[in-house]
Every structure is written in C-alpha cells, then in structure tokens.
C-alpha cells in the first residue's frame, strides 16, 4: 500500500511540481492550497507525512504545526522555508517539525528528505513496539518509558515532542558520558540526515527548559566545542535495560 502524503502549499506551480514528483516516486499525494483546509485534512485523515509551507492563506504553517502537535497528532512534518531564514527553521523545529527544506530546492533533495523521514519514523515505530519486560530507565527522579514515549520527573509527567524524547532517551542511556552533536544526530535523525547540527542544539535547548522542573536532580551540560551530557545529582541510582 502506498504511503499517503499531504502537501500544503499555496503556490500553484510549486504544488504541482511537488505532487508530480512525489507521485512519480510511488506516493499517494493529496494537496491543499489553503492553511485552514490543509489543517482540517491533516486532522481528519491519516497521512504518513506532511510537506508544509509556512506562508499560507487562512492559517500559516507555524499555527498548523503547533495545533497538530497540541492535538497529539505526531504525523511527521517537513517544513518549506525561505533561503537564509534560520529563525523560521528554529521556530519550526521547536514546534515539532521533523525536517526542513530551504527554497529553492532540487527534486532529488526533496525525495531524499521525504524518504529519510519516512524511514526514520518507521524505524522508531518498530523500536517502540510493546515489550514484555520493564524497560524503564530510572535516573534519580527521572523515569523514561521507551515503549510508551513517556517521561516522569519527580513523579510529574513531562510532555515531550518525539524528537525531544529520542534525544533525552539517548542521553539517558549513557548518563555522565559526553556525546557529540554527531553522535546525537546519527542516533536520533539517522546517518543520512541532510540537516545541520543546529537541529540538535534546538532540541537540547527545549529539553533543558522542560527539565527545569527538577534542576537540582537532572540537567543537561554543554561541553563547549564537543557536545552534551546528561548529569544526574550525586547518589542517584539508575537502571538501564539491556
């Protein structure tokens, strides 16, 4: 069965280009040229991936992305951004975008990014299949349940976006160990991810704010020029699944 893609883009020529090339690649493509209509389709119909322009009539891409994630809809999203628009990229990633493509872009880049995100999401679903044993990671007041994508800190549930969860999970599996940005990029986004390391920094920054619930219990340290490590307060015991 073909994977279903939703393209929300109001520029007719670009929308046709995207639809044609994605269809040629074997995907089932639905297009929408209006933000509000596109959002409604994304909510009402099951899609495997959404290609989302940011500047749209009715409802802009940031609002669409924020509302989708607010409703718990985790459909992967690739945003289309303007050239040299780093602020757009950062805001989109913070809202839960899985990847971004900067205009203008080539067809080969588009197809590569779509395939990479779909492959990565498929791999995550397989890893997150129900397990028969307790695979929770407990680090002091921090508890991570990989099979449920759930995190508790001091007994309080923390809402994390999918990629934030995966970054925290990777750090938590090696507490106190300095992990480079490349380590995190390869583990969470995959070796074939085309985006830059700024993506890692954005997700770590967001994670830090959410861990401030128990700052004396757990925090993420920056190692200048190298990467990050998860620091647990002294005396905290932990359990790591085999």
HUMOGI-V74205 format. One record per residue. N is the residue number from 1. SS is DSSP state (2 for helix, 1 for strand, 0 for the rest). D_CENTER is the distance of its C-alpha to the mean C-alpha in Angstrom with 2 decimals. Layout:
n | ss | d_center
N | SS | D_CENTER
N | SS | D_CENTER
//
This chain:
n | ss | d_center
1 | 0 | 24.59
2 | 0 | 22.67
3 | 0 | 18.97
4 | 1 | 18.74
5 | 1 | 17.01
6 | 1 | 17.34
7 | 1 | 18.09
8 | 1 | 18.62
9 | 0 | 20.79
10 | 0 | 24.17
11 | 0 | 25.74
12 | 2 | 27.88
13 | 2 | 28.29
14 | 2 | 24.63
15 | 2 | 23.80
16 | 2 | 26.56
17 | 2 | 25.45
18 | 2 | 21.91
19 | 2 | 23.40
20 | 2 | 26.12
21 | 2 | 24.21
22 | 2 | 21.50
23 | 2 | 24.41
24 | 2 | 26.33
25 | 0 | 23.58
26 | 0 | 24.06
27 | 0 | 21.36
28 | 1 | 22.56
29 | 1 | 21.70
30 | 1 | 22.15
31 | 1 | 22.41
32 | 1 | 22.78
33 | 0 | 24.28
34 | 0 | 23.92
35 | 2 | 21.09
36 | 2 | 22.60
37 | 2 | 23.48
38 | 2 | 20.12
39 | 2 | 18.50
40 | 2 | 21.22
41 | 2 | 20.69
42 | 2 | 16.96
43 | 2 | 18.10
44 | 2 | 21.20
45 | 0 | 20.38
46 | 0 | 18.13
47 | 0 | 16.02
48 | 0 | 13.97
49 | 1 | 12.09
50 | 1 | 12.71
51 | 1 | 13.81
52 | 1 | 14.25
53 | 1 | 16.82
54 | 0 | 16.83
55 | 0 | 20.62
56 | 0 | 21.86
57 | 0 | 24.98
58 | 0 | 24.94
59 | 0 | 21.42
60 | 0 | 19.27
61 | 2 | 15.71
62 | 2 | 14.51
63 | 2 | 16.50
64 | 2 | 15.28
65 | 2 | 11.57
66 | 2 | 12.67
67 | 2 | 15.08
68 | 2 | 12.96
69 | 2 | 10.59
70 | 2 | 13.95
71 | 0 | 15.45
72 | 0 | 13.00
73 | 0 | 12.09
74 | 0 | 8.83
75 | 0 | 9.75
76 | 1 | 7.27
77 | 1 | 8.20
78 | 1 | 9.63
79 | 1 | 11.57
80 | 1 | 15.08
81 | 1 | 16.34
82 | 0 | 19.86
83 | 0 | 21.21
84 | 0 | 21.13
85 | 0 | 19.01
86 | 2 | 16.99
87 | 2 | 16.93
88 | 2 | 15.29
89 | 2 | 12.48
90 | 2 | 12.08
91 | 2 | 12.46
92 | 2 | 9.97
93 | 2 | 7.12
94 | 2 | 8.77
95 | 2 | 8.93
96 | 0 | 5.39
97 | 0 | 5.48
98 | 0 | 3.90
99 | 1 | 7.30
100 | 1 | 10.68
101 | 1 | 14.31
102 | 1 | 17.22
103 | 0 | 20.39
104 | 0 | 22.69
105 | 0 | 21.11
106 | 0 | 22.77
107 | 2 | 22.50
108 | 2 | 21.83
109 | 2 | 18.75
110 | 2 | 17.42
111 | 2 | 18.23
112 | 2 | 16.84
113 | 2 | 13.33
114 | 2 | 13.46
115 | 2 | 14.93
116 | 2 | 12.54
117 | 2 | 9.39
118 | 2 | 11.80
119 | 2 | 13.25
120 | 2 | 10.25
121 | 2 | 9.39
122 | 2 | 13.17
123 | 2 | 13.49
124 | 2 | 11.26
125 | 2 | 13.44
126 | 2 | 16.49
127 | 2 | 15.83
128 | 0 | 15.23
129 | 0 | 18.57
130 | 0 | 21.15
131 | 0 | 23.18
132 | 0 | 26.80
133 | 0 | 26.81
134 | 0 | 25.39
135 | 0 | 22.50
136 | 0 | 21.55
137 | 1 | 21.15
138 | 1 | 23.37
139 | 1 | 23.70
140 | 0 | 26.22
141 | 0 | 24.90
142 | 1 | 21.34
143 | 1 | 20.68
144 | 1 | 17.63
145 | 1 | 17.84
146 | 0 | 15.57
147 | 0 | 16.98
148 | 0 | 16.29
149 | 0 | 12.95
150 | 1 | 15.32
151 | 1 | 16.23
152 | 1 | 19.66
153 | 1 | 21.11
154 | 0 | 24.85
155 | 0 | 24.75
156 | 1 | 22.49
157 | 1 | 19.22
158 | 1 | 16.18
159 | 0 | 13.42
160 | 0 | 9.98
161 | 0 | 6.58
162 | 2 | 5.26
163 | 2 | 3.83
164 | 2 | 6.92
165 | 2 | 8.85
166 | 2 | 8.64
167 | 2 | 9.71
168 | 2 | 12.36
169 | 2 | 13.47
170 | 2 | 14.14
171 | 2 | 16.01
172 | 2 | 17.84
173 | 0 | 19.12
174 | 0 | 20.91
175 | 0 | 22.03
176 | 0 | 24.09
177 | 0 | 23.19
178 | 0 | 22.05
179 | 1 | 19.03
180 | 1 | 18.66
181 | 2 | 15.72
182 | 2 | 16.37
183 | 2 | 16.34
184 | 2 | 12.86
185 | 2 | 11.65
186 | 2 | 13.56
187 | 2 | 12.74
188 | 2 | 8.95
189 | 2 | 8.43
190 | 0 | 12.01
191 | 0 | 15.34
192 | 0 | 15.27
193 | 0 | 12.24
194 | 0 | 14.07
195 | 0 | 12.30
196 | 0 | 13.88
197 | 0 | 13.74
198 | 2 | 13.27
199 | 2 | 9.47
200 | 2 | 10.33
201 | 2 | 12.82
202 | 2 | 10.84
203 | 2 | 8.60
204 | 2 | 11.98
205 | 2 | 13.82
206 | 2 | 11.96
207 | 2 | 12.46
208 | 2 | 16.05
209 | 2 | 16.83
210 | 2 | 15.87
211 | 2 | 17.97
212 | 2 | 20.88
213 | 2 | 22.12
214 | 2 | 23.87
215 | 0 | 24.05
216 | 0 | 27.13
217 | 0 | 25.68
218 | 1 | 22.43
219 | 1 | 20.74
220 | 1 | 18.85
221 | 1 | 21.32
222 | 1 | 20.90
223 | 1 | 23.21
224 | 0 | 24.24
225 | 0 | 23.79
226 | 0 | 22.28
227 | 1 | 19.10
228 | 1 | 18.44
229 | 1 | 19.89
230 | 1 | 19.70
231 | 1 | 23.14
232 | 1 | 24.81
233 | 0 | 28.04
234 | 0 | 31.14
235 | 0 | 32.54
236 | 0 | 29.31
237 | 0 | 29.40
238 | 1 | 26.51
239 | 1 | 26.07
240 | 0 | 23.91
241 | 0 | 23.84
242 | 0 | 25.50
//
